[in-house]
Amino acid sequence: HAWHVRGLNPAGDGRQPPDAKEALRSRVAGHLLEVMENKAGKQGLDLKMLAIFVATLEHLMHGDQRERLKQAWAVHDLRPDASTDFKGLVSVLEVFMAHYVYISQKADSGYAHTFGQALMEVKTISRIYGGWSKIDTFIQEQASKRLQSSGAKLFFNDAAVAADEVLLLFQEVSGAMCHDMEKTFQQFTGGKEGRVKLADLRHAESGDLFRESVEYLTELGALDESEKEPYVFMPNYMLGPSNCDGTTSFYDLCCPNACESHKEQLERALVGAANHVSVISDRS
């Protein structure tokens, strides 16, 4: 998987926030970076300032996750110090994760304000998100572990521990769905070469895939208009923000960039190598 921090992607954020409050939160990272760049001046950010920027983002993201979990806990009429049972914990985690899957499905400011809204969101996500069954099974497993560890009464801390584990699995599920998208793309003419006619994608029975505007594809660098009929570049398209899961106010979980892993392997091989040309030739 890969993260696209909201407000920092040149191509935009892919999905529009549901309201003004979410839109304001989504601009925090960009504003923070601007403030730090102004402070740094012409010399730019050094390693220390970059580390401070990343640590601040991490703190904001973790805090945002906890706030969303608190909302999922509260919508079940549970006080912060109250306890619940196995079934209640499963429901809390399902509501929490439903907010992590398509931002367009979130109610109002991104939180379900009533129990009825929460159940409706879970029902909707379970129908439209292909990876939900795996996520829900893992939620049951994590709730069972907390039951074995803490006993019949489960508190908010149990929900927090379980939520952290489920979020890690969600990253794997999201990445796997990117691979499924790649396989779908390859079924089209030219798909294995990573270049498919836009018209073929538009007329395909592929649900919500390949429905982005021409303007978006152009800005993304995914559209090839050098010929009479425009083509779409698969790698550029898959890495675009429209294929991200709208996870929080601050970042989207996006398709992994295979080039990054290859580059990392090459960099590791080059470190300490006596003959850089030989290392590069062996991997070409």
The 8 nearest C-alpha neighbors of each residue, nearest first, counted from 0:
[[1, 255, 174, 254, 253, 170, 252, 2],
 [2, 0, 253, 255, 252, 254, 3, 256],
 [1, 3, 252, 253, 251, 4, 250, 0],
 [4, 2, 251, 250, 5, 252, 253, 1],
 [5, 3, 250, 7, 249, 2, 6, 251],
 [6, 4, 250, 249, 25, 7, 12, 3],
 [5, 7, 29, 26, 8, 28, 25, 4],
 [6, 8, 5, 29, 4, 9, 28, 3],
 [7, 9, 11, 10, 6, 12, 5, 3],
 [10, 8, 11, 7, 6, 219, 12, 218],
 [11, 9, 8, 219, 218, 12, 240, 215],
 [12, 10, 8, 9, 13, 240, 6, 7],
 [11, 13, 240, 14, 5, 8, 10, 6],
 [12, 14, 241, 240, 11, 15, 239, 242],
 [15, 13, 12, 241, 16, 102, 103, 245],
 [14, 16, 17, 13, 12, 22, 103, 102],
 [17, 15, 22, 21, 18, 14, 102, 19],
 [18, 16, 15, 103, 107, 21, 108, 109],
 [17, 19, 21, 20, 16, 108, 22, 107],
 [18, 20, 22, 21, 23, 17, 16, 108],
 [21, 19, 23, 22, 18, 24, 108, 16],
 [20, 22, 24, 23, 19, 16, 18, 25],
 [23, 21, 19, 25, 16, 20, 24, 18],
 [24, 22, 20, 21, 25, 26, 19, 27],
 [23, 25, 21, 26, 27, 22, 248, 20],
 [24, 26, 22, 248, 249, 5, 23, 27],
 [27, 25, 6, 24, 23, 29, 28, 30],
 [26, 28, 30, 24, 29, 25, 31, 23],
 [29, 27, 31, 30, 26, 6, 32, 5],
 [28, 30, 6, 32, 31, 26, 27, 7],
 [29, 31, 33, 27, 32, 28, 26, 34],
 [32, 30, 28, 34, 33, 29, 27, 35],
 [31, 33, 35, 29, 30, 34, 36, 28],
 [34, 32, 30, 36, 31, 35, 37, 29],
 [33, 35, 31, 37, 32, 36, 30, 38],
 [34, 36, 38, 32, 37, 33, 39, 31],
 [37, 35, 39, 33, 38, 34, 32, 40],
 [38, 36, 34, 40, 35, 39, 33, 41],
 [37, 39, 35, 36, 40, 34, 33, 43],
 [40, 38, 36, 43, 37, 44, 35, 42],
 [41, 39, 37, 38, 42, 43, 36, 44],
 [40, 42, 43, 39, 36, 37, 44, 38],
 [43, 41, 40, 39, 44, 45, 36, 38],
 [44, 42, 41, 39, 40, 36, 45, 37],
 [45, 43, 48, 39, 49, 36, 46, 42],
 [44, 46, 48, 47, 49, 43, 42, 39],
 [45, 47, 49, 48, 50, 44, 51, 52],
 [48, 46, 50, 49, 45, 51, 44, 52],
 [49, 47, 51, 50, 45, 46, 44, 52],
 [48, 50, 52, 46, 51, 47, 44, 45],
 [49, 51, 47, 53, 48, 52, 54, 46],
 [52, 50, 48, 54, 49, 53, 55, 47],
 [51, 53, 49, 55, 50, 54, 48, 56],
 [54, 52, 56, 50, 55, 51, 57, 49],
 [55, 53, 57, 51, 56, 52, 50, 58],
 [56, 54, 58, 52, 57, 53, 51, 59],
 [57, 55, 59, 53, 58, 54, 60, 52],
 [56, 58, 54, 60, 55, 59, 61, 53],
 [57, 59, 55, 61, 56, 60, 62, 54],
 [60, 58, 56, 62, 57, 61, 63, 55],
 [61, 59, 63, 57, 62, 58, 56, 64],
 [62, 60, 64, 58, 63, 59, 57, 65],
 [61, 63, 59, 65, 60, 64, 58, 66],
 [62, 64, 60, 66, 61, 65, 59, 67],
 [65, 63, 61, 67, 62, 66, 68, 60],
 [64, 66, 68, 62, 67, 63, 69, 61],
 [67, 65, 69, 63, 68, 64, 62, 70],
 [66, 68, 70, 64, 69, 65, 71, 63],
 [67, 69, 71, 65, 70, 66, 95, 72],
 [70, 68, 72, 66, 67, 71, 73, 65],
 [69, 71, 73, 67, 72, 68, 74, 66],
 [70, 72, 68, 74, 95, 69, 91, 73],
 [73, 71, 69, 70, 74, 75, 91, 77],
 [72, 74, 70, 77, 76, 75, 71, 69],
 [73, 75, 76, 71, 114, 72, 113, 70],
 [74, 76, 73, 77, 72, 114, 71, 91],
 [77, 75, 73, 74, 78, 72, 114, 81],
 [76, 78, 73, 75, 81, 72, 79, 74],
 [77, 79, 81, 80, 73, 76, 72, 82],
 [80, 78, 81, 77, 155, 73, 69, 72],
 [81, 79, 78, 82, 154, 155, 77, 156],
 [80, 82, 78, 79, 77, 154, 83, 155],
 [83, 81, 154, 153, 152, 80, 84, 155],
 [82, 84, 153, 87, 152, 88, 154, 81],
 [83, 85, 87, 86, 152, 153, 151, 88],
 [86, 84, 88, 87, 89, 142, 146, 83],
 [87, 85, 89, 88, 84, 90, 83, 142],
 [86, 88, 90, 84, 89, 85, 83, 91],
 [87, 89, 91, 85, 90, 86, 84, 92],
 [90, 88, 86, 92, 87, 91, 93, 142],
 [89, 91, 93, 87, 88, 92, 94, 86],
 [92, 90, 88, 94, 89, 93, 71, 72],
 [91, 93, 95, 89, 90, 94, 96, 88],
 [94, 92, 90, 96, 95, 91, 97, 89],
 [93, 95, 97, 91, 92, 96, 71, 117],
 [94, 96, 92, 93, 71, 97, 98, 68],
 [97, 95, 99, 93, 98, 94, 92, 100],
 [96, 98, 94, 99, 121, 95, 100, 93],
 [99, 97, 96, 100, 95, 105, 94, 102],
 [100, 98, 246, 96, 97, 245, 101, 247],
 [99, 101, 97, 98, 244, 245, 246, 102],
 [102, 100, 245, 103, 244, 104, 99, 98],
 [101, 103, 245, 104, 105, 100, 98, 246],
 [104, 102, 101, 105, 17, 14, 16, 15],
 [105, 103, 102, 101, 106, 120, 98, 124],
 [106, 104, 109, 102, 103, 98, 110, 107],
 [105, 107, 109, 111, 110, 108, 104, 116],
 [106, 108, 109, 105, 17, 110, 18, 111],
 [109, 107, 110, 18, 21, 106, 20, 17],
 [108, 110, 105, 106, 107, 111, 98, 17],
 [111, 109, 108, 106, 112, 105, 107, 70],
 [110, 112, 117, 106, 116, 113, 109, 105],
 [113, 111, 110, 74, 116, 114, 117, 106],
 [114, 112, 116, 115, 111, 74, 117, 75],
 [113, 115, 117, 116, 74, 75, 118, 112],
 [114, 116, 118, 113, 117, 119, 111, 112],
 [117, 115, 119, 113, 114, 111, 118, 120],
 [116, 118, 114, 111, 120, 115, 119, 94],
 [119, 117, 121, 115, 120, 116, 122, 114],
 [118, 120, 122, 116, 117, 121, 123, 115],
 [121, 119, 123, 117, 122, 118, 124, 116],
 [122, 120, 118, 124, 123, 119, 97, 125],
 [121, 123, 119, 125, 120, 124, 118, 126],
 [124, 122, 120, 126, 121, 125, 119, 127],
 [125, 123, 121, 127, 126, 128, 122, 120],
 [126, 124, 122, 123, 131, 128, 127, 121],
 [125, 127, 123, 124, 128, 122, 129, 131],
 [126, 128, 124, 125, 123, 129, 131, 122],
 [129, 127, 124, 130, 131, 125, 126, 100],
 [130, 128, 131, 127, 132, 125, 126, 176],
 [129, 131, 128, 133, 132, 172, 134, 176],
 [130, 132, 134, 133, 125, 128, 129, 135],
 [133, 131, 135, 134, 130, 136, 125, 129],
 [134, 132, 136, 131, 135, 130, 137, 172],
 [133, 135, 131, 137, 132, 136, 138, 130],
 [136, 134, 138, 132, 137, 133, 131, 139],
 [135, 137, 133, 139, 138, 134, 132, 140],
 [136, 138, 140, 134, 139, 135, 141, 133],
 [139, 137, 135, 141, 140, 136, 142, 134],
 [140, 138, 142, 136, 137, 141, 143, 89],
 [141, 139, 137, 143, 138, 142, 144, 136],
 [140, 142, 144, 138, 143, 161, 139, 137],
 [141, 143, 145, 139, 144, 140, 138, 146],
 [144, 142, 146, 140, 141, 145, 139, 147],
 [145, 143, 141, 147, 146, 142, 148, 140],
 [144, 146, 148, 142, 147, 143, 149, 157],
 [145, 147, 143, 150, 144, 149, 148, 151],
 [146, 148, 144, 145, 150, 149, 143, 151],
 [147, 149, 145, 146, 150, 144, 143, 157],
 [150, 148, 146, 145, 147, 153, 151, 152],
 [149, 151, 146, 152, 147, 148, 153, 145],
 [150, 152, 146, 84, 153, 149, 85, 83],
 [153, 151, 150, 82, 84, 83, 154, 149],
 [152, 154, 82, 83, 84, 157, 151, 149],
 [155, 153, 82, 157, 156, 81, 83, 152],
 [154, 156, 158, 157, 159, 79, 153, 82],
 [155, 157, 159, 158, 154, 160, 153, 161],
 [158, 156, 160, 155, 154, 159, 153, 145],
 [157, 159, 155, 161, 156, 160, 162, 88],
 [160, 158, 156, 162, 157, 161, 155, 163],
 [161, 159, 157, 163, 162, 158, 156, 164],
 [160, 162, 158, 164, 163, 159, 141, 157],
 [161, 163, 165, 159, 164, 160, 158, 166],
 [162, 164, 166, 160, 161, 165, 159, 167],
 [165, 163, 167, 161, 162, 166, 168, 160],
 [164, 166, 162, 168, 167, 163, 169, 161],
 [165, 167, 169, 163, 168, 164, 162, 170],
 [168, 166, 164, 170, 165, 169, 163, 171],
 [167, 169, 165, 171, 170, 166, 172, 164],
 [170, 168, 166, 172, 171, 167, 173, 165],
 [169, 171, 173, 168, 167, 172, 0, 174],
 [170, 172, 168, 174, 169, 173, 175, 167],
 [173, 171, 169, 175, 174, 170, 130, 176],
 [172, 174, 170, 176, 171, 175, 169, 177],
 [173, 175, 0, 177, 171, 176, 172, 254],
 [176, 174, 172, 178, 177, 173, 171, 179],
 [177, 175, 179, 173, 178, 174, 180, 172],
 [176, 178, 180, 174, 175, 179, 254, 181],
 [177, 179, 181, 175, 176, 180, 182, 174],
 [180, 178, 176, 182, 177, 181, 183, 175],
 [181, 179, 177, 183, 178, 182, 184, 176],
 [180, 182, 178, 184, 179, 183, 185, 177],
 [183, 181, 179, 185, 180, 184, 178, 186],
 [184, 182, 180, 181, 186, 185, 179, 187],
 [183, 185, 181, 182, 186, 190, 187, 180],
 [190, 186, 184, 191, 182, 187, 183, 181],
 [185, 187, 184, 183, 190, 182, 188, 191],
 [188, 186, 190, 185, 184, 189, 195, 199],
 [187, 189, 190, 195, 186, 185, 191, 196],
 [188, 190, 195, 192, 194, 191, 187, 193],
 [185, 191, 189, 193, 187, 192, 188, 184],
 [190, 192, 185, 193, 189, 186, 194, 188],
 [191, 193, 190, 189, 194, 185, 195, 233],
 [194, 192, 233, 190, 191, 232, 189, 195],
 [193, 195, 232, 189, 231, 190, 192, 233],
 [196, 194, 189, 230, 231, 190, 197, 188],
 [197, 195, 230, 199, 198, 229, 231, 200],
 [196, 198, 230, 200, 199, 231, 229, 201],
 [197, 199, 201, 196, 200, 202, 229, 228],
 [200, 198, 196, 202, 197, 201, 203, 195],
 [201, 199, 197, 203, 198, 202, 209, 196],
 [200, 202, 198, 199, 203, 197, 209, 210],
 [203, 201, 199, 200, 198, 204, 205, 197],
 [204, 202, 200, 205, 201, 199, 206, 209],
 [203, 205, 206, 202, 201, 200, 208, 207],
 [204, 206, 203, 208, 207, 209, 183, 200],
 [205, 207, 208, 204, 203, 209, 210, 127],
 [206, 208, 210, 205, 209, 204, 211, 127],
 [209, 207, 206, 205, 210, 211, 180, 242],
 [208, 210, 211, 200, 201, 207, 205, 206],
 [211, 209, 208, 207, 212, 201, 200, 206],
 [212, 210, 209, 215, 213, 216, 241, 208],
 [211, 213, 215, 214, 216, 210, 217, 209],
 [212, 214, 216, 215, 217, 211, 222, 218],
 [215, 213, 217, 212, 216, 218, 211, 219],
 [214, 216, 218, 212, 217, 213, 219, 211],
 [217, 215, 219, 213, 221, 222, 218, 214],
 [218, 216, 214, 220, 222, 219, 215, 221],
 [219, 217, 215, 220, 216, 10, 214, 221],
 [218, 220, 216, 217, 221, 10, 215, 239],
 [221, 219, 217, 218, 222, 216, 235, 223],
 [220, 222, 235, 232, 216, 236, 219, 231],
 [221, 223, 231, 217, 216, 220, 230, 224],
 [222, 224, 230, 229, 225, 231, 221, 232],
 [225, 223, 229, 226, 222, 230, 228, 227],
 [224, 226, 223, 227, 229, 228, 230, 222],
 [227, 225, 224, 228, 229, 223, 230, 196],
 [228, 226, 229, 225, 224, 230, 223, 196],
 [227, 229, 226, 230, 224, 196, 197, 198],
 [230, 228, 224, 223, 197, 196, 226, 227],
 [229, 231, 196, 223, 197, 195, 222, 194],
 [232, 230, 222, 195, 221, 194, 197, 223],
 [233, 231, 194, 221, 235, 193, 234, 236],
 [232, 234, 193, 236, 235, 237, 194, 231],
 [235, 233, 237, 236, 232, 238, 193, 221],
 [236, 234, 221, 238, 233, 237, 232, 239],
 [235, 237, 233, 239, 221, 234, 238, 232],
 [238, 236, 234, 239, 235, 233, 242, 254],
 [237, 239, 235, 236, 254, 234, 240, 256],
 [238, 240, 236, 237, 241, 242, 235, 219],
 [239, 241, 13, 243, 242, 12, 238, 253],
 [242, 240, 13, 243, 239, 14, 12, 211],
 [243, 241, 240, 239, 237, 253, 244, 254],
 [244, 242, 253, 240, 252, 241, 251, 245],
 [243, 245, 252, 100, 246, 101, 251, 253],
 [246, 244, 102, 101, 251, 100, 243, 247],
 [245, 247, 99, 251, 244, 100, 252, 250],
 [248, 246, 249, 250, 245, 99, 251, 63],
 [247, 249, 25, 24, 21, 250, 246, 5],
 [248, 250, 5, 25, 247, 4, 60, 24],
 [251, 249, 4, 5, 3, 247, 248, 2],
 [252, 250, 245, 3, 246, 243, 244, 2],
 [251, 253, 2, 244, 243, 1, 246, 3],
 [252, 254, 243, 1, 2, 0, 251, 255],
 [253, 255, 0, 177, 238, 174, 1, 237],
 [256, 254, 0, 1, 257, 253, 174, 238],
 [255, 257, 258, 259, 254, 238, 260, 1],
 [258, 256, 259, 260, 255, 261, 262, 234],
 [257, 259, 261, 256, 260, 262, 263, 255],
 [258, 260, 262, 257, 261, 256, 263, 255],
 [259, 261, 263, 262, 257, 258, 264, 256],
 [262, 260, 258, 264, 263, 259, 265, 257],
 [261, 263, 259, 265, 260, 264, 258, 266],
 [262, 264, 260, 266, 261, 265, 259, 267],
 [265, 263, 261, 267, 262, 266, 268, 260],
 [266, 264, 262, 268, 267, 263, 269, 261],
 [265, 267, 269, 263, 268, 264, 262, 270],
 [268, 266, 264, 270, 265, 269, 263, 271],
 [267, 269, 265, 266, 270, 264, 272, 278],
 [270, 268, 266, 272, 267, 275, 271, 265],
 [271, 269, 267, 272, 268, 266, 265, 273],
 [270, 272, 269, 273, 268, 267, 274, 275],
 [273, 271, 269, 270, 274, 275, 268, 278],
 [274, 272, 275, 271, 269, 270, 277, 278],
 [275, 273, 277, 276, 272, 278, 269, 279],
 [274, 276, 278, 277, 269, 272, 279, 273],
 [277, 275, 279, 278, 274, 280, 281, 273],
 [276, 278, 280, 275, 274, 279, 281, 282],
 [279, 277, 275, 281, 276, 280, 282, 274],
 [278, 280, 276, 282, 277, 281, 283, 275],
 [281, 279, 277, 283, 282, 278, 276, 275],
 [280, 282, 278, 279, 283, 277, 276, 275],
 [283, 281, 279, 280, 278, 265, 277, 261],
 [282, 280, 281, 279, 278, 277, 265, 276]]
